[in-house]
Amino acid sequence: MDELSTFCNELKGIMGNSTELSIEKARKIVQSLNEFLYARYPDIGTTNVLDAAYDYISDFHKYWERHYKEILNVRIDDSNCEKVADALHLVFQKTNGHAFSQVWDTCGLRPEDVCRVRLFTANQDFRGSRAFSELAEIFRDDDTIFDEDKIIRDPAGFINDLGLSDLSQNDKRETYALKIAEFVKARNVSPYELISCFNNNVYDLRNALINCVSSGYGNKKADMFVRDMVVLNIWTNVVGFEKIDVASDVNTIKVALKTGVLKTSIPLVSSFLDIFCYQYGYMDEMNAKAWRRVWEIWNEKFPTECVQSPCLMDYFVYEVIGKQFCKESLAVYKCDTYDHSFKWHSARISTCRICHKEGRKGFTATCIKKVMPCCDPDGAIAILQSKYVLKLPQNEKMEECPFKNVCDSNNARNLQPPKSISILGQTGWTTAYSNKGCGGGGLMA
């Protein structure tokens, strides 16, 4: 009998024929629940993650590791992928492709210097980070900070020089800095010249970064780094760019769930149940595949009006849709004095705009709720004031999210992306152990 079945039978034994719990039975159930979810015992066994063996957290952890895929049943919906692909194609046409060709400011650094700074810092982009403009200023002040030999000698000094020492998980940051510097040093080239070691194949380089153990370069960071090097024309005449995926994160997963390009059999579980991040990793993997499928359909249908790689959808899906459109940015206000209401693109005002317009000065209003623009007929009020749309020329402006109709038909706007608790670190799972019968355990923020 598996762990979950054993646990459920244990609960049935405690309940007996009762339909209402006595406090004594409630105590037993709470204890059983806590021990099943979060307590280990001497012969519980180990699991291998991050190139090391760790005790299972609990019996539930053992069950979840074996069955999370079956329970979640994540799948890619081709019909919705096509709808999203068609919507992206319309955006491509409307903006002449500009929506997918955003280039960030390199702050006047030479291409080889941009590559160096980006390679040694992209893996540090978690739990707080530095904008590239800040990193560029650090480089201009003292470029030796980014020398691989110096980083290898003193990775802690590198983290301190970047101003990251006050952020979390310094032990992890130092390891990441050391390993990526060793990755470069082992090939006896500069970061800019790394691509030549892989015959200009960005996909091979991307995989090498991912396989560099403890360097902080997972799929997302590697895809982002390679994408930036190509989009910024730092590396040219490359091959394999079409194999680089959308850099999966909570925003692109959120959009995938709401549009239905990704479907699950149950809503995603809380990070408190996703012990050792199996759900998060699974969703990350499937999300990249789903957006690749969107791109494949788009490319098949409109090969001359399509981006050259899935990763080039990243800015628009992540930044524009995920962060600007797909959030509760439309505020609904009610006048504090009169019986009228209005909508606005900010929840920070206190003036009743109707009273003000009609000449009654000094009257206030209260924000009574915030909604996503796609859920309100006046959603254009918020969309037109979004950071992205404000910068568009008049003929390219949009008044609603391009995916609105897809989400309308999918009816899954309530779905939320996964969250994750690190396996290692001061607030990670490996600091949360509790022993059966001892109590305690868990995490402290």
C-alpha positions, 0 to 999 in steps of 0.5 A: 500500500502506498503512503497516501493510502496508508495515511487515509486509512489511518484517518479513517481509523481515527474517525471511525463512524463519527461524523463530528470530531471530538477534541481528542480525535482532532488532536490525533488527526492534526498530529497524523497530518503533520507527521505525514506531511512534514516528519521523517523517521530513521529509515525513511530513505533518501532522494538524490537532488542537486548531485547529493543525497538528502533524507526525505522530508516525510512520507508525503514527500516520498509519495509526491516524488513518485506521483506528482506528474500523474496527479497534476497531469499537465498537458499542452492544448494544441487548439489553444496554442493555435489561438495564441499563435494567431493572436501573436501573429496579429500583434506581429502584423500590427507592430511590424514585428517591433513587439518582439524585437525589444533591445535593452540599453547596453549603457555604452559598453563594448559588446565583449564587455556586455557579454562578460558582465552578463555572463557573470551576473545573469546567474545572480538574478534571484531574490533581488538583483542589480539592473544592468545599468548598475552593473555597467557602472560598476564595470566602468569604475573597476573592470577587474571586478569581472576578471575570471581569475579574480572571481575564482580567487575570491568569489565572496569578494565578487559578490560583495563588489556587486553589492549583493552581500546583503541579499539572501543565500550568499553561500549559493551566490558565491558558488555560482560565481566560482563555477561560472568563472571556472567554466570560462577559465577551463576553456582559456577564452574570454566570455565573448569568445566562448561561442567559438568553442562551440562552433557558433552553435548557441544551443550547444553553448546553452546546454553546456551552461546548464550542465555546468553543475552549481553554476546557477545556469538552469534552463531559464538563465541559459536561454535568457543569456543566449537570447540576449547575446544574439538579439544584441548582435554580440554573437552573429552568424550563429546556428541553433538559435531556433532551439532556444526556448522562452525563458520560463517563469511565473509570468509566462506560466501564468499566461499559459494557464490562463490562455489554456495552452497548458492545462492541469487536472487540478489547480496547482498545489501550494509551495508548502506541499510541493516538497523539493519543487517537483511541481515547479520544475515540471511546470517550468519544463512543460511551459517551455514546451507549450510556448515552443508549440505556440511558435511552431504553429505560428511558424507553420502558418505564417513563416514570413511573419514570425519570429525566428525563435521561441525565445523572441516571444519572451519579452512580449509574453513575459513583460507586456502580457504577464506583468502589465496586462494580466494583473488587476490594474483597473481600479473601480472607485465610489464617490464618498459623497454622491452615488456615482462611481468611476474607473481609473488606471491607478488605485492611488488617487483619492479625488472623485474625478466625476465631481472634479470634472463637474466643478465640485472641488475637494470631493473624495472617492474610495477604491472599492476593488481592482480588476484585470482589464480583460474582465471589464468593458472599460479595460482600455482605461488601464491598457492604454496607460500601461508602460508598453502601450504608452510608448507605442506610436498611435497606429500600433496602440492596443486597447485590450490584451491580444489574448483576451478572446482566448482567455474568454473561451478558456474560462481559466483566468482564476488559475495562478502559477506555482511558487517555490521554496528552495531546496537549499539555503537558509530558508530551504527545505533542507533546513525544515526537517522535523523528526517524528514524535519530536515536533517543531521543524518547518521554516522561519522567514 
